Amino acid sequence: VVMVPMPEANARTAALLSGQVDWIEAPAPDAVAQIKSRGFEVYANAQPHMWPWQLSFAPNSPWLDKRVRQAANLCVNRSGLKTLLGGYMAEAKGIVEAGNPWWGNPKFDIKYDANAARKLMAEAGYSAAKPLKVKVQVSASGSGQMQPLPMNEYVQQNLKECFFDVDFDVVEWNT
């Protein structure tokens, strides 16, 4: 077995379709139909993989404001992200699924509601003219992440609609 690291989904997909490799993980979602049409089998199952951003709670961090944290959650269109990934994800409502013994009794419902998010951000002092500037370190690949750059860019676009100006520091996973 020869393992060939290929962090970019389109490169992995091209390698599979050209016969350079016999197996890949996490193909480009928009290429799944083409992969299947070429006779490859695609195996997919639900994975207990949560991929949250870890927010800074250092003094003076904007994330200390509960309204900002809630706005960020309300502004992410998980259904659209699922479409981006070709349906290969579950729309999370928390770290564990409802019904899990650890679910508890959350008071805040994680859902997509950009209008409510913008209202919370306005209450926290932010607007389209005065967005909240944040920097997020993300990896280009690794740790079982499906499509980290496209996924983060999608979240970045969602958050922009709710007065967040997200800048990325992209590093390799092992960094």
Salt bridges, closest charged atoms under 4 A:
ASP65 OD2 - ARG67 NH2 2.72
ASP109 OD1 - LYS93 NZ 2.53
GLU123 OE2 - LYS119 NZ 4.00
ASP165 OD2 - LYS133 NZ 2.95
